[in-house]
Amino acid sequence: MSLRPICFMVMPFGTKETGASAPHPPRVDFDALWHDAIAPALESMGYRAVRADQDTGAVIVKEMLERLFFSHLVVADISIANANAYYEIGVRHAAREDNCVLIAADWAKPVFDLQQIRRIGYPLPQEKVDADTARAIRAVLTKAIPEVRAGRSPVHSLIGGYPQVPPNSRRAQELADQLEAFEMLRARMLAIRNMPREERDAAAEAFLAENPPACIGLDTTAIEIFRFVRDVLGDWSRTAQFIDGLPETIRKSAYLREQRALAQSYLGSHTDAIAALEALIQTFGDSGERSGLIGGRYKKLYNASVKAGKPDRRMLDRAIEAYQRGMLLDLNDYYCSCNLPALYRERGDDQDEQQAEAAAAVARLACERARQRGSADEWLKPTLLGLAFAEHNHPLSRALTREVEREGADAWKLDSTLSDLHRHVAQMKDTAMQAEFTALIARLEAI
C-alpha cells in the first residue's frame, strides 16, 4: 500500500494580530484558516497535511526538524512576522532543493529578504474565514501550488556546489576579496561625491569606465554604483542604461526593477512605469515605496493634463488612491502621506480638507520621529518644510525658514521644494495667510 506524500505546514496558531492597516483585518484566526481552507486544499491535492501543533513527541525540535527535512512538501504562511516561521523556512531551504512554497494573504508585507522570493497570495479580507473566503483560498492554492512547488531553494540555486562545497573553499576567499574590493569602491565613490562640482563629473565618468555594469558580480556593488550614477550624474537615461547593462540575475532584483520603472517615468513613459510597478507588486507584494511611485506617476499624468488645459480627474483620483494605499501600509513612512494634502485640496470633494489636514499631521509626525531618531534621509528636511506649509503652520514654517537661511538651499533641496510651497500657498483661502507665507517664500527664494 502506497503512502500519501506528507505536506508539513509552517504557520502561526490561534488568533494573532496582523499589524495591517485598515481596511485589512487587524487580527486573523489562523486555526480557522488552517482547518477550513489550507488543510482541505492540501488534502485535495493528495497530501497528508500536517501542522506543527500535531507534533506529539517529547523532543519537539527534533520532530520539527525531521518533518522539515523528510516531508515531500513544506508550505509556509508568511502573512505576519513570525520568527519561528522564518527559521523553519531557512532550515528547509538549506536542507532540501525544492518543494518549499511560501504563501501569504494578499495584504501581507513580508520582511525584506522574503520579499525577493516568489510567494502565492490569497484573499483574506477579514479575521474570520467564512465559507466564501475559504472556497476562494482553496481555489487559489490548489491551482498555484503545483505550478511553483518545483522551484529551487535560493540556497541551492545561488550557492554553487552546495551542499558539497566546504565553507573554507576557494569561493569563500573570493567572497572575502569581493567584499574588500567593495569597500574600496565605496570609499572611492564617496571621495568623488565630495569633489568640487567642476571636477566631479570627469572623475565619475572615469570611475564608471573602469567599472562597466556587465562586469559587476555582487548585488550590493550594483546597487551602490547605481545610486552613484543616479545621484552624481543626475541623468536618467544613463541610469537606465546602467541598469540594463547589469547581469540579468542582478537587474531583476525588486529594488532595481523599481528604479528602472522610475527611470522610465522620468524619460517620459509614465504609463509604462505604472505597468512595470504593478507587475512588481504582483510578484513581490506591495510596499509604501511601490505604491508611492505609482502615485507619483499618476500625479505627473494629472499635472500634464492640467498644463494642457484638460484636467483629467481620473489621474488625480488614482494618484490619491495609490498614495493612500502606501500611507496605510506604513504610517511611519512619510513618502506617501506628504503628497496627499495638496492632492486632496486640488480635488476638493466633501471631507477632502479634513483628509488633507489629517494626512499632513500623520506625515509631519513621521518626519519628526525620523528626525529624532537621527535619520540620514536627505529628503527629510525639505519634506518637513513642505508639511509646515501644508498645515498652514506659520510659526513652524518661519522657524524652518530660518534653518534654511543658516544651512543653505542645497541642504533643503529648494530647487525641488519651492514649486510645492507655491502650490500650498495658492490653495490657501485666507488672503492674509497667503501674504504671510508668500513673504516666507520670498525669503527662501533670496537664499
NUBA-418519 format. One line per 4 residues: number of its first residue (from 1); for each residue y, x, z of C-alpha. Coordinates in nm, 3 decimals. Layout:
BEGIN
NUM) Y,X,Z  ...
***
This chain:
BEGIN
1) 0.000,0.000,0.000  0.336,0.148,-0.106  0.613,0.152,0.150  0.961,0.031,0.070
5) 1.224,0.307,0.045  1.448,0.335,0.350  1.825,0.294,0.343  1.999,0.426,0.654
9) 2.334,0.259,0.719  2.621,0.450,0.879  2.892,0.218,1.013  3.076,0.103,1.328
13) 2.919,-0.151,1.564  3.074,-0.462,1.716  3.432,-0.578,1.657  3.674,-0.292,1.601
17) 4.049,-0.253,1.545  4.125,-0.159,1.185  4.476,-0.018,1.216  4.558,-0.206,0.895
21) 4.892,-0.381,0.846  4.935,-0.746,0.756  4.810,-0.922,0.551  4.493,-0.720,0.611
25) 4.276,-0.803,0.915  4.370,-0.628,1.242  4.003,-0.637,1.352  3.665,-0.658,1.179
29) 3.335,-0.790,1.312  3.112,-0.511,1.179  2.797,-0.667,1.321  2.853,-0.981,1.114
33) 2.940,-0.763,0.814  2.607,-0.586,0.851  2.384,-0.887,0.918  2.541,-1.130,0.670
37) 2.646,-0.906,0.381  2.538,-0.542,0.373  2.179,-0.565,0.503  2.090,-0.860,0.274
41) 2.235,-0.669,-0.024  2.027,-0.361,0.053  1.712,-0.569,0.112  1.763,-0.746,-0.221
45) 1.759,-0.403,-0.392  1.417,-0.331,-0.242  1.524,-0.113,0.052  1.422,-0.138,0.412
49) 1.772,-0.149,0.566  1.810,0.035,0.897  2.122,0.079,1.109  2.170,0.340,1.383
53) 2.155,0.081,1.663  1.792,0.029,1.569  1.710,0.384,1.686  1.490,0.340,1.989
57) 1.371,0.696,2.057  1.469,0.881,2.372  1.637,1.161,2.174  1.888,0.959,1.973
61) 2.043,1.261,1.797  1.700,1.364,1.667  1.638,1.009,1.541  1.974,1.006,1.368
65) 1.930,1.346,1.203  1.581,1.259,1.081  1.698,0.935,0.927  1.993,1.106,0.761
69) 1.758,1.363,0.611  1.447,1.161,0.523  1.598,0.827,0.415  1.587,0.761,0.042
73) 1.944,0.630,0.052  2.231,0.661,0.300  2.521,0.415,0.279  2.830,0.490,0.490
77) 3.112,0.245,0.558  3.444,0.430,0.597  3.674,0.127,0.625  3.814,0.258,0.956
81) 3.848,0.601,1.112  3.517,0.681,1.281  3.427,1.033,1.394  3.052,0.959,1.408
85) 3.054,0.831,1.051  3.241,1.136,0.924  2.995,1.367,1.097  2.692,1.182,0.961
89) 2.829,1.183,0.606  2.875,1.559,0.634  2.517,1.604,0.755  2.378,1.402,0.466
93) 2.595,1.580,0.208  2.468,1.914,0.333  2.104,1.804,0.371  2.037,1.610,0.051
97) 2.164,1.645,-0.303  2.216,1.279,-0.386  2.177,0.915,-0.275  2.468,0.908,-0.032
101) 2.704,0.620,-0.113  3.041,0.557,0.051  3.171,0.201,0.080  3.490,0.057,0.231
105) 3.696,-0.260,0.250  3.942,-0.277,-0.038  4.238,-0.227,0.201  4.095,0.085,0.366
109) 4.282,0.415,0.376  4.021,0.688,0.430  4.110,1.034,0.560  4.229,1.286,0.301
113) 3.901,1.468,0.231  3.708,1.143,0.177  3.985,1.004,-0.047  3.866,1.256,-0.305
117) 3.510,1.121,-0.310  3.417,0.809,-0.502  3.358,0.500,-0.294  3.276,0.135,-0.355
121) 3.547,-0.107,-0.247  3.452,-0.456,-0.135  3.661,-0.762,-0.037  3.718,-0.819,0.336
125) 4.021,-1.044,0.381  3.966,-1.145,0.744  3.798,-1.047,1.070  3.513,-1.297,1.042
129) 3.279,-1.264,0.746  3.242,-1.618,0.617  2.983,-1.732,0.363  3.208,-1.680,0.060
133) 3.311,-1.330,0.168  2.951,-1.233,0.244  2.846,-1.357,-0.100  3.123,-1.159,-0.269
137) 3.036,-0.840,-0.078  2.667,-0.872,-0.168  2.757,-0.914,-0.534  2.975,-0.600,-0.534
141) 2.720,-0.383,-0.354  2.412,-0.490,-0.549  2.592,-0.411,-0.874  2.766,-0.088,-0.776
145) 2.519,0.097,-0.552  2.256,0.152,-0.827  2.533,0.283,-1.053  2.662,0.551,-0.814
149) 2.372,0.649,-0.586  2.260,0.938,-0.809  2.598,1.109,-0.776  2.559,1.462,-0.640
153) 2.676,1.563,-0.295  3.001,1.765,-0.311  2.831,2.040,-0.109  2.550,2.075,-0.364
157) 2.772,2.033,-0.670  3.059,2.262,-0.568  2.888,2.550,-0.385  2.696,2.744,-0.648
161) 2.338,2.819,-0.550  2.342,2.601,-0.238  2.130,2.583,-0.022  1.962,2.914,-0.110
165) 2.286,3.117,-0.124  2.326,3.315,0.205  2.657,3.292,0.398  2.713,3.669,0.358
169) 2.670,3.658,-0.019  2.896,3.819,-0.277  3.065,3.479,-0.315  3.176,3.496,0.049
173) 3.354,3.824,-0.024  3.502,3.678,-0.341  3.641,3.388,-0.137  3.797,3.627,0.113
177) 3.955,3.820,-0.176  4.086,3.495,-0.328  4.246,3.392,-0.001  4.413,3.730,0.037
181) 4.542,3.706,-0.322  4.666,3.353,-0.248  4.872,3.473,0.048  5.024,3.746,-0.169
185) 5.109,3.486,-0.437  5.275,3.263,-0.177  5.483,3.550,-0.048  5.599,3.635,-0.399
189) 5.687,3.274,-0.479  5.886,3.245,-0.157  6.077,3.562,-0.247  6.162,3.417,-0.590
193) 6.275,3.087,-0.438  6.518,3.280,-0.216  6.672,3.477,-0.502  7.024,3.403,-0.628
197) 7.019,3.135,-0.896  7.115,3.376,-1.175  6.809,3.595,-1.102  6.562,3.326,-1.005
201) 6.479,3.173,-1.346  6.387,3.504,-1.509  6.173,3.606,-1.211  5.998,3.268,-1.214
205) 5.917,3.297,-1.585  5.775,3.645,-1.534  5.562,3.522,-1.244  5.422,3.230,-1.448
209) 5.344,3.455,-1.743  5.129,3.664,-1.507  4.954,3.355,-1.364  4.861,3.121,-1.651
213) 4.717,2.786,-1.536  4.387,2.828,-1.721  4.305,3.133,-1.507  4.360,2.962,-1.170
217) 4.037,2.912,-0.978  4.139,2.751,-0.649  4.284,2.403,-0.595  4.516,2.534,-0.326
221) 4.654,2.801,-0.559  4.704,2.548,-0.839  4.894,2.307,-0.612  5.114,2.582,-0.468
225) 5.208,2.715,-0.814  5.256,2.360,-0.945  5.513,2.293,-0.672  5.680,2.622,-0.759
229) 5.705,2.522,-1.128  5.837,2.175,-1.040  6.092,2.285,-0.781  6.216,2.617,-0.921
233) 6.227,2.542,-1.292  6.313,2.174,-1.250  6.164,2.099,-1.593  5.919,1.806,-1.601
237) 5.796,1.895,-1.948  5.695,2.242,-1.826  5.548,2.085,-1.514  5.327,1.851,-1.721
241) 5.220,2.141,-1.943  5.122,2.342,-1.636  4.901,2.060,-1.502  4.743,2.003,-1.846
245) 4.659,2.373,-1.872  4.462,2.384,-1.546  4.080,2.381,-1.544  3.951,2.024,-1.569
249) 3.798,2.016,-1.220  4.135,2.107,-1.066  4.368,1.891,-1.273  4.157,1.582,-1.196
253) 4.233,1.605,-0.823  4.406,1.297,-0.684  4.727,1.483,-0.595  4.772,1.645,-0.936
257) 4.695,1.316,-1.109  4.972,1.156,-0.901  5.212,1.429,-1.004  5.109,1.410,-1.370
261) 5.192,1.039,-1.366  5.530,1.119,-1.210  5.594,1.371,-1.487  5.509,1.103,-1.745
265) 5.773,0.880,-1.590  6.042,1.149,-1.589  5.959,1.218,-1.953  6.027,0.852,-2.034
269) 5.683,0.689,-2.021  5.725,0.464,-1.716  5.459,0.212,-1.821  5.205,0.488,-1.889
273) 5.282,0.633,-1.547  5.223,0.295,-1.381  4.889,0.257,-1.561  4.781,0.607,-1.452
277) 4.876,0.540,-1.090  4.695,0.205,-1.084  4.383,0.375,-1.221  4.416,0.636,-0.947
281) 4.430,0.363,-0.683  4.118,0.201,-0.826  3.931,0.533,-0.796  4.067,0.683,-0.475
285) 4.229,0.390,-0.295  4.591,0.308,-0.219  4.842,0.511,-0.021  5.211,0.487,0.062
289) 5.278,0.765,-0.188  5.094,0.593,-0.474  5.244,0.250,-0.415  5.584,0.414,-0.372
293) 5.551,0.596,-0.702  5.461,0.268,-0.873  5.761,0.100,-0.708  5.984,0.379,-0.832
297) 5.865,0.334,-1.192  5.935,-0.040,-1.182  6.273,0.035,-1.026  6.356,0.264,-1.321
301) 6.248,-0.006,-1.568  6.468,-0.258,-1.387  6.768,-0.023,-1.385  6.721,0.038,-1.757
305) 6.721,-0.337,-1.822  7.044,-0.375,-1.622  7.205,-0.093,-1.818  7.103,-0.267,-2.142
309) 7.273,-0.586,-2.023  6.948,-0.782,-1.988  6.835,-0.758,-1.624  6.458,-0.805,-1.605
313) 6.387,-0.988,-1.280  6.012,-0.925,-1.317  6.061,-0.549,-1.290  6.274,-0.596,-0.977
317) 6.009,-0.818,-0.816  5.732,-0.571,-0.899  5.931,-0.281,-0.759  5.979,-0.471,-0.433
321) 5.612,-0.572,-0.418  5.495,-0.212,-0.464  5.738,-0.070,-0.208  5.644,-0.345,0.040
325) 5.276,-0.264,-0.004  5.341,0.105,0.052  5.558,0.042,0.358  5.289,-0.170,0.524
329) 5.026,0.098,0.464  5.217,0.336,0.693  5.532,0.234,0.881  5.594,0.598,0.977
333) 5.632,0.695,0.612  5.993,0.617,0.515  5.949,0.682,0.141  5.881,0.318,0.052
337) 6.083,0.140,0.320  6.406,0.329,0.247  6.409,0.196,-0.110  6.380,-0.170,-0.012
341) 6.721,-0.260,0.139  6.917,-0.212,-0.185  6.648,-0.388,-0.390  6.635,-0.690,-0.158
345) 7.014,-0.722,-0.176  7.004,-0.682,-0.553  6.762,-0.973,-0.576  6.950,-1.192,-0.329
349) 6.682,-1.453,-0.258  6.668,-1.653,0.064  6.584,-1.421,0.355  6.642,-1.109,0.142
353) 6.939,-0.997,0.353  6.727,-1.027,0.668  6.446,-0.837,0.496  6.692,-0.567,0.389
357) 6.810,-0.522,0.747  6.452,-0.509,0.877  6.336,-0.255,0.614  6.639,-0.034,0.682
361) 6.568,-0.040,1.056  6.199,0.046,1.002  6.287,0.332,0.770  6.559,0.471,0.999
365) 6.326,0.469,1.300  6.063,0.651,1.092  6.325,0.908,0.990  6.443,0.958,1.347
369) 6.082,1.000,1.459  6.021,1.260,1.189  6.341,1.444,1.282  6.245,1.458,1.650
373) 5.904,1.594,1.553  6.063,1.874,1.352  5.963,1.753,1.006  6.030,2.002,0.726
377) 6.069,1.726,0.465  6.369,1.824,0.252  6.441,1.455,0.182  6.464,1.356,0.547
381) 6.837,1.421,0.587  6.951,1.251,0.264  6.725,0.954,0.340  6.878,0.916,0.686
385) 7.227,0.926,0.535  7.139,0.657,0.281  6.992,0.437,0.552  7.306,0.465,0.766
389) 7.497,0.321,0.468  7.225,0.060,0.406  7.252,-0.059,0.767  7.634,-0.066,0.740
393) 7.634,0.162,1.044  7.978,0.323,1.021  7.960,0.537,1.340  7.627,0.691,1.231
397) 7.746,0.732,0.871  8.062,0.907,0.994  7.860,1.138,1.221  7.621,1.227,0.939
401) 7.913,1.287,0.703  8.043,1.546,0.949  7.698,1.710,0.945  7.705,1.724,0.566
405) 8.050,1.884,0.577  7.916,2.151,0.816  7.586,2.217,0.636  7.685,2.179,0.272
409) 7.596,1.949,-0.017  7.268,2.119,-0.113  7.107,2.066,0.229  7.172,1.692,0.194
413) 7.094,1.668,-0.180  7.425,1.498,-0.251  7.374,1.522,-0.628  7.085,1.275,-0.593
417) 7.215,1.078,-0.295  7.568,0.978,-0.393  7.462,0.719,-0.651  7.258,0.537,-0.385
421) 7.553,0.547,-0.144  7.779,0.392,-0.408  7.519,0.120,-0.462  7.508,0.035,-0.092
425) 7.888,0.014,-0.078  7.902,-0.207,-0.389  7.667,-0.455,-0.217  7.888,-0.491,0.093
429) 8.057,-0.831,0.122  8.334,-0.728,0.362  8.626,-0.557,0.183  8.745,-0.380,0.499
433) 8.391,-0.241,0.549  8.380,-0.133,0.184  8.705,0.058,0.231  8.570,0.243,0.536
437) 8.253,0.351,0.359  8.437,0.434,0.036  8.651,0.675,0.240  8.334,0.845,0.365
441) 8.204,0.880,0.009  8.534,1.039,-0.089  8.486,1.298,0.186  8.131,1.367,0.065
445) 8.239,1.400,-0.299  8.504,1.652,-0.193  8.244,1.890,-0.047
***
